[in-house]
């Protein structure tokens, strides 16, 4: 019979993921200046499901307009989809 992981392990993994995402955002922010058109600061951790979906749609528009690269688009979308999936599973 397999043993179950404790909830503290799950919390630690989630904290680790959040810290990694924060560090990645800071590195990206340091590399290129923010567009003035990007609007107010987006906080992924306190965003609602609807806000996450709106952010993904806005990123699609930015990519289609050529304001962000595919790599930046893909990376950010993957992070947002992970958060969205986690929110929907709660």
Beta strands, then each sheet from edge to edge (+ up, - down):
end
